[in-house]
Amino acid sequence: MASMNPELAAAIIASAKRLGVDPLHIATTISYETGGKMDPNLWGGKNNNHLGYIQFGGPEREKYGVREGMTPTEQMGSVEAYLRDRGVKPGMGLMDIYSTVNAGRPGLYNKSDAANGGAPGTVADKVNTQMAGHMTRAEELLGMRAPVGALATGALPAAPAAAPGA
């Protein structure tokens, strides 16, 4: 389960720090793209031709060295390189990170990958209406409940929420 994967959490936080973005946004995108499984070996998309945390297609798998059996840290290196190469810049938020994964670069909020086997809706539709549960899962993975953007500015994460009845 994703909430029990400290290697993935650490790799996401390290990549987010280097990119200058909120790790919650990367983790939310990964949860969405993997249907909540956060599995680096998950195949999906049209004809089951996409692999991993951000569902790399064939050319991207080749360029970024993505293959089955990668550790979370190894695959996060590929995710980070992809996001950087495609234009993610410090301070960008969930909409631009997801636009980069879903549509190929930041700022393409009205694009949709439905014709290529993706879920119906534009980048904006997905971020605004389909990701709330994935953000919760990302918070669980990262062990935090931080305000969006807090970590991108260097602030410390909020303390984990107390268990009910604690």
N, C-alpha and C positions, 0 to 999 in steps of 0.2 A: 504494500500500500504506500502511496506517496507520502503520507504523514510519517512514515517510518523510514524514510530514506535521507539520512543526514548527509550522505555524499552528494546527492542531487541538490539539496538545499544549499550546501556550501558552494557548490559549483555555480549555481544560479546567482548567489550573492556576489561571488568573486567576479563573474562576467558582468553583472549589472554595475558593479563598482567601476570596472575598467571602461564600460560604455557610458557611464554617467547617467544611468536610468534607474528607475525603481525596480528592485528585484521582484516585487509583487506583480508588476506588469509582465515581466518575462514568464514568471511562474503561471500566471493566469492564462497567457497565450498557450503555453505548453499544455496546461490542463485541458483547455478548449480543443486544441488540435489533436489530442490523444483521447478525447472522450472521457477525461478524468483519470485515465490510467497512468499517465506520466511514465510511459514505458519506452525506453530508447529502441526497443526491438519491435515496436508496433507497426504493422503494415496497414495502410488504409488508402483512402482516396479512390479515384476512378481506376478500375481494374486492379485494385490493391497494389498500386505501383509507387506508393509514397511510404517513406520509412522514418520513424523516429519522432523526436520531441516536436519538431515543427513540420513533420511530414515532408521531408526532402524528396523531390522528384529525381528521376534518373540523372540528368545533367548536374544537378546540385549535389547529389550523392557523390558523383565522381569528382567534382571540383573541390568539395569540402571533406572528402575522405570518409563519408558516412557509410557504415556497414553494420550488419547484425553483429551483436556481441560486444559492442563498444561499452565502456563504463560510462556512468553518468558524467564524470569529469571530462572524458574524451569527447563525448557527443556535445557537451556544452561548449567546448572549444570550437566545434564546427558551427554551432548555433551563433556563438558570438562573432565569429568571422563572417558568417552570412549576413547578420544584422549590420555589422560595420560596413561591409562591402556594398550593401544595398542602400546605405544612406542614413542609418539610425545615428543620431547625434545626441550629445549630452542634453539632458532635460526633456527629451521627447517622452510622451506618455503612452498609455495603452493603445490609443487609437492609431498612433503612428507605428508602434511596434507590431500591432496586429496587421496593419495595412502592409507593412514590409513582408510579413510572412504570407499573408493571403493574396496580395496583389503585386508584390515584387519591389515595392519601395514605399516610403512614407508619403502621406498626403492623398492617397487614392481611396478616399472614404466612400465613394459611390460605386466602387468596383465590386463585382461579385464573381466568385469561382463556381457558382452553381452549374454552369455548363461543363465544367471539368470534374464534376462529381462531388463538389463541395456542398455544404448545407445551403438552403435557400437564404437569400438576403445579401445585402451589401456589407462591406466592412463595418460601416456605421451601425447598421441594423444588428449585426452580431455583437459588437461591443456594447451597444446600448440595451439590448433585450435578451441576449443569450448567454452572457458571461458571469452573471452574479454568483451562481453556484460554483463556477470555476474559480472566481476570486476567493471565495470562502475556502475552497480546497487548497488554493495557493497559500493563503494565510496559515492554514494548518501545516502545510509542508514546511513553510519558513519559520513556524513557531512564533508568529507575531500577529498583531492586529495594529498595524501602523496606518496613519492617514496616507492616502495616495500621494505620492511624491515626496514623502518625508525622507526616505533613504536616498533619493536622488540628490538631495541638497546636503547630505552628510549628517543629518540629524540621527540620533540614536533611535532604534525601533522602540515602540511602546512595549511594555511588559506583556507577556502572554496573558490572555484573558483567564480569569480564575475559573476553575471547574464549578458547575452549578452546585450549590450547597456547600461550597468550601468556605 
